[in-house]
């Protein structure tokens, strides 16, 4: 997990070849003016998904993991906090391969 400011996103392009495409998209698009929805950047494998998320308390928050996908989360109009637990320390939970997600503590995964 990397937690940083959007201004520093370009410093991480060496970590994944698709990160440069994300940086280019963000330079050309103002996320604050875009409607909610899914915007392809490159094929179906790289996209921006703009949603209005409701904040949760620490007690109500649910950890999630992905095997194939990488999330880059950018809060636009509110502060957000993040938690982290090493994968090997998480309990066994059902992995949803179709959605590439495991939600720990959420039976709807």
Rosetta blueprint (number, residue, H / E / L):
1 X L
2 X L
3 X L
4 X L
5 X L
6 X H
7 X H
8 X H
9 X H
10 X H
11 X H
12 X H
13 X H
14 X H
15 X H
16 X L
17 X L
18 X L
19 X H
20 X H
21 X H
22 X H
23 X H
24 X H
25 X H
26 X H
27 X H
28 X H
29 X L
30 X L
31 X H
32 X H
33 X H
34 X L
35 X L
36 X L
37 X E
38 X E
39 X E
40 X E
41 X E
42 X E
43 X L
44 X L
45 X L
46 X E
47 X E
48 X E
49 X E
50 X E
51 X L
52 X L
53 X L
54 X L
55 X L
56 X L
57 X L
58 X L
59 X L
60 X L
61 X L
62 X L
63 X E
64 X E
65 X E
66 X L
67 X L
68 X L
69 X L
70 X L
71 X L
72 X L
73 X L
74 X L
75 X L
76 X L
77 X L
78 X L
79 X L
80 X L
81 X L
82 X L
83 X L
84 X L
85 X L
86 X L
87 X H
88 X H
89 X H
90 X L
91 X L
92 X L
93 X L
94 X L
95 X L
96 X E
97 X L
98 X L
99 X L
100 X L
101 X E
102 X E
103 X E
104 X E
105 X L
106 X L
107 X L
108 X L
109 X L
